[in-house]
Every structure is written in C-alpha cells, then in structure tokens.
Amino acid sequence: MRRLPVYILIDTSGSMRGEPIEAVKVGLEAMVASLRQDPFALENAAISIITFDKDVKTVLPLTPLEDVQLPEITTPDAGPTHTGAALRMLCERVDSEVRLSTPERKGDWMPLLFLLTDGKPSDIQEYNRQTEEVKRRKFGAVVACAAGMKARTEPLKQLTNQVYMLDTLDSNGFKQFFKWVSDSIGVGNRSVGSTDDLTLPPPPEEVNIIV
Amino acid sequence: MRRDRSLRIIHRTVTVDGLRQRVAKALTANGHTPDDNELEKFETWLIRRMWNEYQTELMDQRILARNELNKVNLKFPNGRQGTPYKHTVHVDPTVFKCTGTSGLSDTGLGLVRDAQGNLTLSGTPKQAGDIEVTFYFTYPGWSEGQKYLERQIHIAFNTDPDSLWQNIPVPEGIDYPKEDTDMKYVSVSVWSDIPGGKDIVAASRRGRSHAHEGSPRDDDFVVSYLNGDEWYVLAVADGAGSAKYSREGSRIACREVETWVRLLLSEAGSDFTEAVTNYNNQPTQENAVRVGKLLYNTIVKAAWEASKAIKTESDNKAGAVVKDYSTTLLLAVCRKFDFGWFVATYWVGDGAIGLLMNDGTVKIMGEPDGGEYAGQTRFLTMPSVFSDRTRYRFTIVPDFKALVLMTDGVSDPWFETDANLQRSEKWGELMKSINDNVSLNERKPDCAAELLEWLGFRSRGNHDDRTIAILY
C-alpha cells in the first residue's frame, strides 16, 4: 500500500502554553476530522506529529489516518525552542519510516512536511545543519508557518520558500492553517506522475505569504 | 446492612473503651492519674488526628491508584461505521475492577466484562465520528461509597471510503474536453484472410480520483488493424495527473504515433519483411541489429514525431508549456508472418506491456520507468527519453495468447511492484478476472463494453484512470 506520509512539527515551547496550544489542538482535531471525510486521505494518508521545545518528542509515529488517535500535547513552563533538533528527529524518522520503491515493494508518495512555530530556533547551528539535511531528502512539499508577532520568518525561509504567517495565535487562524494542510494532503495524493514539487492549494486568507 | 453497622459501632466502642483504660493505666504508672474529662478530651483529640491522617492516606492511596490506572494499557483501535467492531483489553481485576462505562448509549456498541478482567467493546458502530467512553474502576483500598476512578478513551469510527467518492461531471467548456470513457473492438479474426487472425479489444475509463474532483480523464488509447499491410497497432497513454493539459498530451501521443508508425512501417515495407525473415532464419547478432535499426527508424521515430506534435501544440497554446502535456506512451506493433508473430514495442513511463504465451508464461516487453517514490515516472515529453536506446524491444513467437498493454491505473492494482510484473501467476490472476467478466472467446464487439465495465473494479488506494488494450 502506497502511503502519503505527512509530518507535522509543532512548536511546544513555553510561549505556546495556554490558549495557543489549545488552539493548535482544536485545529489538529478539525484537520483529522475533515481528512476522514476525504476518501484519498482515508485510504492513503499517514500522519506523524513531532513536538519540540527544549525536548523533541515524536508524540505520534507515522500512523495511517484511519488509525490515528490524537496524542496528548503538553508544553513546559518556559525554555528554549530546539527547532534544529526537531528537524534532526524528522530526518531520522523519514529515513526509517518512509518506504522507497524497490523491485519487491511499491514506494510511498513523497512525504509532506508542515512546521508550525511561534518563535525562532534556539539551536541555530544545529538548525542550519539540519535544514540542509531536510533538503537532501525529497519532500513533496515543505510548508513553514510562523504564528504570532514574535515568530521570525528569516530562519524558516532557509528551510523552504513556502513560508506563511499567521498574525494571531487563536483557534480560527490555526483552524485555517490545518484546513489548508488537509487540502494539500488531498492534492499530494492526486499529484500522480510528477517528479516536481506539488502545487499547493492557495493559502487561506488569514495566512500571509512571505515573499 | 443495618446489623452490620451496629456491629461495627459496638466493636469500636469496645476498642475505644479498652484504649481509654489502657491510657489511664499507663499514665497512672507514670504518676499522673487522669480524670474522665481529661481522658475524653485526649480521646477526642486522638481520634480527630488519626482520622485526618487516615483520610490523607486514603487520598494518597487514590492518587497512587489513579497514577497506576493511567499506566494501564486501555487502548481501543479505531473502527469503521457499519462494520462490526470488537476489541478486548485486559485489566487485572484484583487491582482495578471495572464497574461500568458511560458514553456508549446510541453508539451501537456495548461493554462486556468477565471475571478474568477482560473488557470487550463490541457492536456495530452506528455513526461515523469520534466517541468518548469513560470506564469506571474500583481500586485497592476503595470501599463502598467512595468515588470510582475514571479513564477516558477516544475511538474514531471512519466512514467507508467507498461511500465518500463523488462522481462530479467535468465542467463544460474546458480546453480539450474528453469523454469519460472510450472503448473499441477491432474485428479481424472473422473477416480477414489471415488464418488464426487476432482481434483487439480496448477500453478506458475516468478514475474515481478524477471523478471525485470533476477533472477529465487523462488516459487515452488507440488500436487499429490495416487490411493492406496487416500491421496491428496498439498504444495506451497516461497523461500526468499533475499536468494541466495532459489529457491532450495523451490524445496527441496516441493519434500521432499511430499515424506515423503506419506511415513509416509501410515505407519500410519489404525491407522490414526481409529483415525480420532473415532474423527468423538466422538469429545472429548482425540480423538482430538490422531489425533494430529498422525499428529505430519506425517505432522510435514515430514516438519522436508524436513528442514533436505535442511540442507544436504547446507552442500554439497561449500560456502553455510542453510539461503541461506530460504523458506516458506504450506502443506495440504486431504482424503475422508465415513463420510466426512479430511483436515490437516502445515504452516510456509506467504501466505494463506483457506478451502472454499459450503455455501460461509471459514476456514483459520492456521496463516500467519508476522512481524512488510512488508517482515518479518519465514522460514522452522529456527530451532525455530519446537518448535512451533501450526503450524498444522485439520478439518473434510461433503464436501467443494475448498481447496486453495497460496504463498504471490497471497495472498498479494487479501487479503493484516491478517484481510482480515478471510473475506469470500474477498475469494469470489478471487474465482470469478479465475472462470471468468479458466473453473474449465469443469475439464479439460487445466485449469492449464488458471490458469497460470490468475496468471499474475496486482496489483500495488505486483510483487512477484505467486503460487496457488486448490483442488476442
């Protein structure tokens, strides 16, 4: 069975504590519920969620959408944002979980990566190294979302040219973001035959595109 | 109950009185004789204090028990709406005894408990969506009247994906409209003079994934037989789902390659016949090279001309680039000679061409172009494919059962991997399914409609356009 692997990296540093992280959870729930109404996604999508603050946790290993039960997501009181370490974990997981074609096995679709952060990487050296590692792996699309006023877009542009900005950390914004993620998952599934980056659907209105 | 409680009160009174006497005795031995008032005050103080400690300990016990309970594996997998669900977890009843659940009413599910601590949720989920179920447990140290411990779990019941597919018509007025289905039957066996002549049946249908979003069919095919030169021509093409005009790319590829290959084969005429005959008589490297050269100048050139025609179309279309017309192309030409059947193929992209022999074995007439990931392949519109000189193949066989060309919409569900493509039993399964549904043996034009119907088979995760052409 060919899967469409979807990796979602979520910033859980102290500044996300409280309303922002609750809004993210609501957004994730809505995303999963809406994907479950999409026959492509239901048959093919597999989702992984990795959270990062001072620690990096794979709170949901790559799991077929059908079997997904959303995990607990917690935030520490304060502390650094180890985005670089999160990308390292991502690469490790992609290397071990995403299946490439062999004569005896059909490969997965190219994985998609969505990264959501409200700040900037604290481990900047590691971050610089790992953005190169991410580029070495073939993602169908990499989308970074900078949420809130303190989020820095420059480091994200190093990772991908698809960087978007959410002005506020409320549930409406995140819902729109995850709606967009789920729309992209549909497109990813359908983008048969292409070796190029997939064409993402237009971002929601709440999201500002960084040129 | 009543008797029970009175017994307990008596027991406590006796104990406390015993305690009071013992306290009095101990104090007297130490030189202080307490009066009743003092003893009562002391006793009240002692009971209150011990009671508080006892309560704290109970609370601690409950917290410890809750932490323990949270560690118990109480995971129920997701299910599917309308499909019977049953899952059992085990919770040691000597530690945590389940007393019941809430949240199951109207879900179609129920809980069954047994003495061994097996908790089974079973039934047929009525609705799709998430449910939250609360399990209640007693715990070590729990006594009647105390609150149970709770554990909440979530289970999602998915909708059957088959019921989610929509069939949306292609909007009117799009560029390059194309019918959702196509089919053709080419009758040769009945009419022609060739003994043992073969027929062609072909069909193509829009995939569920395209129907779901109202996008047109991107596949195409062409099949024909020309009485004059007796060449059979079959081609199938799969326009890339990600390219906006790929439906036209596949159409042009098929039409042009047919026109050109017929022209070039007829130009090659007697040269071709001679080269093939020589090779059949003496299968030397030299004779093979001569056939190869002729093939290069006929079928490969035809494919090249088809790719040029696509380029011309994209040049003439405002705002279009050649990539918008990305398509695969699988071509086969076939002709009967006195000594047997000559079959030659040209292959760009995924899909499959198989030559099924009468003994059940199969010859794969080329190699599918795949990548590391699903959906990666090569297209006729990529200039690099023409620097590749291994895309064409030929063979001469005394006879064969069927020559089958298909796009990946058919080959993915039936073969899945390149390795399986080589396995004759997989081809056997495919042909059995076709024969069970299509009355090929009757050699009637109705077969095309039956084949089209057969193409609607269900296969999880495989919903691309499907096209198949069979010479048999």
Interface residues (C-beta under 8 A of the other chain):
Chain A: M1 R2 V32 A33 R36 Q37 D38 P39 F40 L42 E43 N44 E66 D67 V68 Q69 L70 L100 S101 T102 P103 E104 R105 K106 G107 D108 W109 M110 K138 N189 R190 S191 V192 G193 S194 T195 D196 L198 T199
Chain B: K75 P77 N78 R80 A128 G129 D130 H154 I155 A156 N158 T159 P161 D162 L164 W165 R208 S209 H212 E213 D238 A240 G241 S242 A243 S246 S326 T328 G349 D350 G370 G371 E372 Y373 A374 G375 Q376 T377 F379 D412 E416 T417 D418 A419 R460 G461 H463 D464
